[in-house]
Amino acid sequence: MAAQPSAAAQGQIDSWLTTADQSHLLAPQSPLNLSTSAPQDAHPISVDSSKRYQVMDGFGASLTDSSAYVISQMPVSKRGELMMKLFNVNTGAGLSYLRQPMGASDFARSNYTYDDTPAGQTDPMLAHFSVAHDDAYILPLLRQALAINPSLKVMATPWSPPAWMRTGNSLIGASGGTLEPQYYDAYAQYFVRFVEAYAAAGVPVDAVTLQNEPEFAPEGYPGMLFSPADQATFIIHLGPALRAAGLSTKIMAGDHNWDLSSYAKTVLDNTNAAQYVAGTAFHCYGGDPSAQSDVHDVAPSKDVYLTECSGGDWSPDFGANLNWGVGNLAIGAIRNWAKTVLLWNLALDTRGGPTNGGCTNCRGVVTVDPSSGAVDYNVDYYVLGAFSKVVQPGAVRIDSSTLESIGVQNVAFRNPDGSYALVALNWGKTAQSVSVNADGRSFTTSIPVGSAASFRWTTQKVTPTTTTSTSTGRLSRRYPATRRSPTSAAE
């Protein structure tokens, strides 16, 4: 069992570097030292821990049915090595959050839910509810991940209710229809049963979203249109059901693209529903991260989560993907209030699967060769690791000045153990010397072109902190983001 490491020795800065040319891949660097003065020729980044924003929950991806199967088929020793590289913060990336599909998605080996019935039959009392499907290889891997990183949290998301709950009696989005209102209570209990079953299996569920991409009805895999008005009505059933069962699992509204942020706003406008909603969830495939701040500004008491983004063969350039992933996706989302940064499949095979009627050229965080068990750690691993290596679950984002004019982005944090963390990206044309200043002490470093640098350090001075609910520091630099067109071109 490995917990988050303690902070660097006082006055010493631990750092890791990932470069566009892949000569450094989350590589530890020689320790830096704090000073009371900064050189005049370095560009200053001022860190102010008295200005606090959201509390971070973690970084990770989705252990889809496909991902879990691919990992489960590896030789035991290689599987153990991979899990350590994914979840152990000392020897690996230290991923700290997983989004778990509730049933089949477009990355599954079959179509299934936890209460499937023969055609023409229903089960409103959920007499046949069971998560037995997940016992084979999903739940064992979740327990293994939790054993490696006890701070790990899990979010759950359905792609479809059971077919018998839908107007079209099918799991497939376009033909399956919508959720029958008569089954709102039964579907609420379906969520309760799932959370209880996972808890009994040793996997607590931190939060649920109610429908993956609720404004998209896929033609070939599970999915369902779920209007914001209907989602709000369902929340009015689900919220009391979770409370009556004594469950603290949080409810997230939305779970679709940045450019569909009006969906979340509509749900939150329903005061009867909003009382049960802890936050809103977003995907990266349309719009830009500033949409998260737009929702936060109208509902500052609600949290924001980035819950899905996938890379793929349409964007093969490592350096460009590193820049987009660290800069626009992660730093952009966090500076616009995201508590999580979650990518899509945790692992896929060398053919980008197993697939289930959806994306055929998506990329996992890692790629596993099923014939040998060899693992390729893709750019997505290093994007996530740049943050999860230094940002502990429970860290608070704090204020830091930006250097956009020279092509350097950054975001800063205060960890629960008192240490500072900062991730910086140089997407400019030349290497940049920067001086990071906090609590009257500073360190100076050079960040190569196209590189992501992660830092963790302590100071001798502890400053008082206050909270703020403004959206200071949001990023507005826009990038394209879609699974099916290039995402990596730096702008």
N, C-alpha and C positions, 0 to 999 in steps of 0.2 A: 504494500500500500504506500502510495507516494502523495503527500500533500504538496501544496504550493511551497516553493522554497522561501526561506527567510530573505529579507532584504539584503542587498549588498552591504559589505562592511561600511561603516560610517565613513563618508568622505570618498568612497570608491564607487565608480560607475561601471556596472556590468552592461555589456552591449552585444548585439547580434546583428549581422549584416547579410542581406540578400541582394545580389547584383543582377543586372539585366543580362550579363553575359554568362551567368550561372557559375562563375568562378568562386563565389561565396553563396552558400545556400543555408540560411539561418545559422550562419557560422559565428561562433563566439569570437569576440575581438579582444585585444589586449586591454586590460582595465584602464580606465581613465581616472583622473583625480579631480576633485573639486578644488576650486580656487576662490579667493575673495575678489579677484579682478579678472576681467575678460580682455583679450587683445582687441585693439581698435579695429583691426582689419577683418574681424569675424562679424557675420550678420547675427544680430541678437534675437533670441526667442525668449520672451518673458513669460514665466509660469507663475500664476497667481492662485494659490490654493484657497484663498478666501472667497473666491467666486466658484461656486459648485453647481453642477448641473445634474444629470441623471446618474443613478447607480447602475453599474454594468452587471449583467447576468452572465454573459459568456459569449464564446465564439465556437462555431462548429458547423455541422452539416446534418444531413438526414440519413439515418440508418434504414433506408428503404428495404423492402423485401429482397430486391436484387442485391443491394449492397451487403446485407447480412448473409445472403446465400454465398456470394462470391468469397467473403472473408471466411465463412464457416468451412468452405471446401479446401482451404489451404492446409498444408501440413502443420501439425500442432506447433512445432517450434517456430515456424515462419509466421503463423498467425499470432503467436504470443509476441514476437518481435514487432509486428505491425501494430498491434494494439498498444504496446508501450510507446512506439513512435507517435501514435496518434494522441494518446491521452496522458502520458507521463510528462510532466512539465520539466523534469530534470534532464531526461534523456531524449525527449521528443517535443512535440508542439504544445502539449498540455491542453488539448481541446476540452471545453468545459460546458458545452450545451449541444443537445441533439434534438432534432425535430423528427418525431416518430409518426409515420403514416398509420392511421387507424384503418387497417385493411389495405386492399390493393390500390396501387396508383399506376402511372404509366411505366413504373419500374418495379415490376413484380413478375413472378413466374406463373401466376394465374390470377383470375378475378375472384375475389373473395371478400366477405365481411365477417363479422363475428356472430351473425345470426342469419345464415342463409337457409332458405326453405325450398322445398320442391315447388315448381311452378303452380300457381293458383292457391298456394297456402300462405297463411300469415302467422305471426307469432307476437301479438301485441303484449303478452305478458313476459316475453323474452325467456320462455322456458328452455329454449335451445341455445341461449347465449353462451359463447365460449371463446376464450383466446387461445385455444389449444394449438391453432395454426402457428402461433408465435413461439410455442415451447421448443420447437425443433432447433431453431438457429437464431431467432431474433432476441428473445429474452435472455438466453445464455450470454450473448455478446453484450447486451445492455448491462447485465450484472457484472461482467468482466470489466467493462469500461468504468463502472462505478467503483469497483474494487481498486482500480488503478488510480482513479481521480474521484475521491469521495465528494468533491465540490460540484461534480457534474449534475446538470439539470436536464430534464426531458420535457419537451412540449409535444402534444399529440394533435394530429390533424386528419380528419376524414376526407377522402376523395368522393365518397358516396355513402349514403345510408344503405341499409339492406334494400334489395330490389323491391321487396313487398311493401315497403314504406313509400314508394314513389309512384307517381301517376302513370308512368310507362312500364312499370314492373321490370326495370332493367337497371344495371349499374352504369351503363354507358351514357355519357352526358347528353348527346344529341337526341337519343331515342328513349332515354330513361325517364324523361319528364322531371317533375319537381317533387318536393316532399309533400305528401298528403297532410293537410292540417289535422286530420283526425289522429295522426300518429306523432304529433308534437310531444305529447307526454311520454309516449313509448320511446321516442328518440332521445329525449332528455334522460330517461332511465338507462338507455344504451350507453350514453356517456358516463353515467354514474357507475354502471357495471364495469366498463372498461377501466376507469381510474381505480376502482376497488380491486379489480383482478390484477392490474399491474402492480399496485401497492403490495398485494398479497404475494406476488412473485418477486418482490424485492426491488421494484423499480417505481419509486414515487413519480407522479406526473405533476410537474410544476404548473403547467398551463395548457389550455386547449384553444385552438381556433376552431371555427364551426364549419368551415367548408373551404377547401383549397380552391383558389381562384373562382370565387362565386359568380363572376360575370362572364365565365367562359364555359361553353358546353362542348367538350371535345367529341370528335366523331368516332374515335377508335379505342378509347380507354375510359375507365371510371371518372366521373365528374358530374357536376350538377349545377344548374343555374339556381341561385338562391338570392332573391332580391334583397336589398337592404331593409325594406319594410318587413319582409318575411323573416329575415335574420333577427331583426329586433323583436318580433313576436316570439320567435323560438327562444331567444335569450330570456324572455319573461317566464318561460317554462323551465329552462335549464338552470338559471340562477337559483331559484328556490329549491330545485331538486338536489343540487350540489350541497347547498346549505343544510337541507334536511338530512342528508347522509353524513353530515359532519366533515365534509371535504373542503379543503382550503384552495383547491385547484383554481387558478385564475382563468378568466374568460377573455379572449382577445377577439375583437371585431375585425372585419375586413379580410385580410390575407390575400391581397391582390396588388396590382402594380401601382407604382407611385402616381401615374397619371389618372388613376381611378380613386383618388383620395376622397372624392365626394361621397363615395360609398360609406366610408367610416364615419364621415360627418353626419350622414343621414341616420345611421344607427345611433350615434351619440345624441342626436337631436331628440330621440325618443327617451324621455326622462325615466320612464318605467323600466326600460331596458338598460339605460346607461348606469343605473345604480349597481348593476351586476357586472359591468364591463371594467376590467382593469386596464385595458389598453387596446391599441390597434396594431395590426400587422401588415407588412408591405413586402412586395416582390420588386425585382429590379428591371423587369422586362419592358417597361415603358415609363417615360417621364424622368425625373431626377430626384435626388434625395431631399431637396428643399420642400417637397410636398409633405414630408414628415413634420417639418416645422409649421407648415400651414395648419395641419391638424392639431399639433401641440398648442398652437396659439389660441385656437378656439376651445380646447379642452386641456388646459395645462395640468390638471390633476390626473390625466390618463397617461400611461406609459406608451412607449413606441418600440416596436420590434421589427427588425429586418429579418424575414424568415425564409427567403429563398432567392438564390441567384445561381445560375449554372453557366459554366464555360463549356466550350465544345470545339469540334474540329473546324468550325467556321473561323476560328481565331487561334492560329497555331503559334503566334510569336510570343515567346516567354516574356521578354522584356516589356512589350506593350501590354500584355495581360497583367504583369506585376504592377505596372503603373496604374492601370485602370482599376485593378482589384484593391490595391492599398489606398489609392488616392480617392477616386470617385466613390467606389462602393463602401469601403470600410471607414476611412476618415470622413468622407462625405456623409454617410449615414450616421456616424457617431456624433459629428458636429450638428446634426439635425435630430438629436435626441434618441437615437436607437440604443436600446439596452443590450441587444444581441446583433451579431452579424453571422448569419447562417447561410451556407451554400447548399446546393442540392445534394446529389448522391455522394455519400462518403467514399464509396468504392464501386468501381465497375470493372468488367473484364476487358480484354484487349479488343473486343468488338463493340465496346460501349454498351454492354448489356449485363444481364438479360433485360430486354425491353418488352413492353406490353402495349404496343399500339401507339406509342407516342414518339418522343424524340429519339432518332436513330443515330445522332452524332453528338450527343452530350458527353461531357468529360467528368469523371469523378474526381474527388480530391486526390485519390490515388487510383492507379490502374494495376490490377492483379492479373498476371498471366496464369490462366487455369491449368496449363500443362506443367508448369514448373513451380508455381507459387511465388515467382519473382514479382517484386513490387516496384513500380515507377511512382515516385512522389512528384505529383504535378505542381504547376505553378500555384494552384489553389491551396495546396498544403502550406506553401510558404507565405501566401497572403494571410491565411488564418494564423499561422505560427508567429508572424511578425507581431501580432497583438496578444495571442494567448500565452506566449512565452513570458511576457512582462506584466500583463494586466490581470490581476487576480479577480475572481468572482467577488462581487461586493465592492470593487473599486468605484470611486466617484470620478466622473469626468470633471476636470477643473479647467480654468481659463488658461489659454496660451495664445500669444500673439502669432499672427501668420506672416509668412514671407512669400506670398503668392507672386509678388513682382519679380522675384528671382527664380520662381519655379519650385519652391520648397513648401510643402504642406506638412502639417503636424497636428497631433492631438495629444493632450496630456491627461494624466490620471493621478489620484492619490489612492494607494492600495490600503486594504484593511490593516496591514501590518505597519503602516506609517510610511512606507517607501513611496517614492515617486516613480511613475512610468511615463515614457513619451515615445511615440512612434512618429518618425519623420520620413518623408518621401521626397526625393529630388527628381522631378520630372523635367527639369530644365536642360540646357544645352551644355553646361560645364559643371565640374565638381564645385561644391560650395562649402566654404568654411562657416560653421554656425556656432554660436555660443548660447548655451541654454542656461538661463538664470532663474534660480528659485531660492527664496529665503535668504537673499543676499549673498549666495554662493553660486558659482557657475562652473561649467566645463565646456571645453571647445573641441570640436571634432570636424572632420571633413567628410562629406557624404558624396560618394561617387555619382556620376550621371546615371539616371535610371535606377537608382538603388533605394531600398527600404532599410532603415536603421531603427533598431529598437533599443531602448535604454531603461535601466532600472537603477535607482540610487536612493540614498538617504542623506539627510542633512542634519546638522547639529541643532537646528532651530525648528521648533514646532510652532506653527502659526495658527491662530484661531480661524475657524471656518464659519462661513454663512452660506445659506442657499440662495439661489436665484431661479426665477421661473421665466426669465427672458430668453430669447433665442439668439443671444449674442454669439457671433462666431460661425453662423451657418455658412455653408459653402454653396455657391450657385454655379460653379463651373459645370457645364453640361457635357455629357458623353452619350453616345448611343448605347442602348442596352437591350438586347433581345437575344433569345436563344438561337434564332434562325437567321440572323444577319450579323456581320462583324461587330464585335464589342470592344476591340482592343486598340483601335487607332487612337493614339494620343492626340489631343486637340490643343 
